[in-house]
Amino acid sequence: MTPHDHDSDAPRDPIHVTPAAGRHPFSPTASSSAAAADAATARMVAVMHELNNLLDGATRTLSLARRSLGELAIAPGLDPSISTQLATATTALEHMADLLQAAMRPGSDSLSTMSVRTAPLVEAITHALEAHRPLAAECRVELLAEVSPRLVLTEAGPIYPAIANGVRNAIEAIARSGLGSRVELIAELETVDGQPAEIVIDIVDDGPGPDEQTREHAFDPGFTTKREGFGVGLSLSRQIIRSLGGAITLSSRTPNDALRPSGRGGHLTMRYPLKCA
């Protein structure tokens, strides 16, 4: 998770676009639906190629800005949070570039099998929260975290997108409803006699909470309650958690909630075996 100085790094290998073998996407012998799918795939590959180049340039520019800022660190009146914000943005761009590179690599059929940068779970959680603080500030939502010391040496693996999606969904649920002002992430190592240790990550908010339809279909591909949503985030999160041998659930908070009792709000729980992390 530690941002690199990209101006001293070797350039990323360019993404090479290779036409798929088989029928031509516009061949008269291909069905219209298959042709449309092939054309959409070709467009997506081209877009990914250009995004990779843009991300590389943006990351290097941010690294230069951070270096220049470091030279001015003793300037009077300089807000120290600027450096932190630049570091967060740099790390986010690095994650995006890594995912694009991995997605274009043959044999990478899901985020859980893609080779992404290794980082401790604590750093993944910290970055997910820092990356969403600007959105939270705009929505007047407080972000809090409580991470067990027993997870300090635990690797994050592919879990970062699931954490980031959960945090963002909770903030947006509060913003859309105008109810609530707090999102809290709790990460714990759960041990039960005779059972494998599990990592448990809970994201709770004090918003309106999910209705019955949302609780039932939240993880279905394409299901969304957002006007501009795509229905991808929670579906992807379930795919990642299942690949780790775990489970993910969404529920409404109640006064009897064992973790954070409340009469209102959403509660997303992700749990998976420690050995798979």
N, C-alpha and C positions, 0 to 999 in steps of 0.2 A: 504493500500500500504506500510505501515511501515514494514520493514522486522522484523521477529521474531528472537530471539535467540534460534535456534532449539536445541542446546545442552541442554537447560533447559526445552524444551517442551516434552510432552508425545509423544511417537512414534505414527505415523499415523496408523489408523486401516488398516490392510492388505486387499487387494482386494481378495475376494473369487470368484473363477471361478466355476460357476454352469452350467453343460451341459444343453443346451436348450431342452425343452420337445418336443416330436414328433419323427419324423423319424431320424434314425441315418444318419449322413452326407454321409456315404459311403454305405448306404443300396441299394441293387440292385433295389428296388422298386422306389427309388427316381430318378427324372430326372437328367441328367448330369449337367445341369445348376444350379439346386437347390442344388445338392451335392457340386458343386464347390463354390457356395455362402456360404453354411454352413461351408465348410472347411476354406474359407477365413475369415469368422467371428471368427471361433475358433482360427485361427492364430492371428488375430488382438487382441482378448481378452488376449491371452497369452503374446503378445508383450506389451500391455498396463499394464499388471500385472508387468512385469519385468521393464518397464520404471518407474512405480510408485516407485519401490524399489530403482532404481538407482537415481531418483530425490531426494528421501528422504535422501540418503547418501550424495549426492552432496551438498544439501542445508545445512545439518548439518556441513559438512566440511567447506563450505564458512562462516558459522556463527563462527566457531572456528577461522578461519583466520582473520575475522573482529575483533574478541575479542583480538587476539594477536596483531593485528595492532594497536588497540586502546591503548594498553599498551606501544607501541613504538611511539606514536603520537608526542612526543617531540624530537624524534631522528632528528639530523641535516641532512638536505638534503632530507628528506622524502617527496615525492610528495603527497600533500593532496588529489589529484584527485583519488588516489588509493582506498581510503576508499569509495568514492562515486561510483566508478566503481564496487567494491565488493557488495555494497548495491543494486545497480541496477541489478547485476547478481543474487543476492539472491532473490529479488522480482520477477524476471522473472521465476526462478525455482519454487517459491511458486505458481505462477499463473499456471504453467504447471501441478504441482502436484494437485492443486485444480480442474483443468479441467478434469484430468484423473479420479480422485475420483468421480467427479460429473457425468462423462460420464458412469461410471460403475454402478451408482446408478439406481435402477428400477424407471421408470417414467420420466427419463431425456431424452427427445427425441430431444432436440435442445439446443444450447448454451444459448439462450435467457431464457430458463426455468431452467437452471442449477443453483445451489446454489454456487456462487463464492464469494470471499471476497468482502465486501462492502468498498468502498473508494470514496472520493470526486472526481468529474470530473476533477478538476485541477490536482490532483495527478495522475490520469489515463493518462492525456495528457502528463504531465511531464515525467512519466515513459516510455510511448511509444516513446517519443523523445530520452530520455537518453539510452534506450535499443538499439536504432538504430544509435547512434552517432558513434560507431566504424565502421559500414558499411558506413555511410556517410563520415567519415574521409578517408576511403580507396578509396572512389569514388570522393573525393574532392568536396563534396556537403555540403553546409551550411544549418543547420536546424534552423528555427526560429519559434516562437510562439507568438501569441497575444490573450490573454484570457480576456474576459470581467470580471470586478470585480463583476458584477451581478451574475456570475456563481460560486462564491467562496463557497457558501453553498450547491451547487447542487451535488447530488449523481451521480456517474458514471453509476450505474446499470450494465447491460451486454455489454456496448458500447465499452469497451477496445479493443477487437479483431478487431472491425471495424476501429478504429483509427489506430491501429498498422499496419493493412493490407494496409490502405491508405498511410501511411507514407513510408512503405517499397516499395510499388509499385512505388511511385513517385521517390524515390532514384534510384531504379533499372532502371526505364525508362530513366533517365539521364545517368546512367552508360552505358547502352547498346548502346545509340546513340552517346555518347560523346558530346552531346549538353546540355548546361545549367550547373548551379552550385548552385541552390538554391531551397529549399523546405520550404514552409511556411504554418503553421496551424493557422487558425483564428477561434476562438470560441466565439459566441455571443448569447445573449438572445434576440430574436426578438419578439417585441410586436406590435400588430396592433389593433387599436380600434375595439372592438366588437369581436375579435378573440382570441382563447387561445394562451398563450405565447408559443413560440417554441425555442428549442435549435437548433442552426445552427452551424455546424462544416464544415469549408471549408479547403481543402488541395490543395494548388496550387504549381505548379513547373514551371520552365522555360526550360523544356526539349522540345522534339519534339512535344509533344501532341498526343493524340490518333487519329488514322485514323477512317474513317467512319465505317469500319467493327468492330473495337474495341469498338467504342461508342455504336454500336447497340447490341453487344453480350457480353460485358464485364461482365455482371452479370449472364450469363448463366452457369450452372454447367458444368465444364469440359473445358470451353473456356479459352485459355491462349495464350499469345504472347511470353512466355518465353520458351527457349529450354528445361529447366529442370522444367518447371512449371506443376502444377496439375489442375489448373482452379478451385480452391476451395475458395481462399481468398475473392474475391469480391462477389461471390455467397453467402458465409456465411455472409458477411457484410450486404447484402440486407435482408437476413433472419432475422438478429438481428434488423435492423432498422424497418422492417415491423412489427415485434413483438411489437415494441414500438409505433406503429401507425403512423410511419413516412415514409419517402421516401429518396432514395439515387440516385444520378445522376452523370454521368461522361460526361464532355464536353471538348472542346478545348478552350483555352483562346483566346480572340480577343482584338483588340484595344478598343472595346466598352464594354469590361468586366466591370460590375458594381463594382466588388470587387477589383480586381487587373488588370487594363488594361494592355494587352501585346499582341504582335503579335505572340507569340508562347508559348506553354506549355499546361499542363493538369490541369483540375479543377474538383475535386471530392467534391460533396456537400452532407452532411447528415443533415437531419432536422427531428425533432420529438417533440411531445408535452412535455412541461415541466412536466406535471402531471404524465407522464409515466416514467420519468427518475428515 
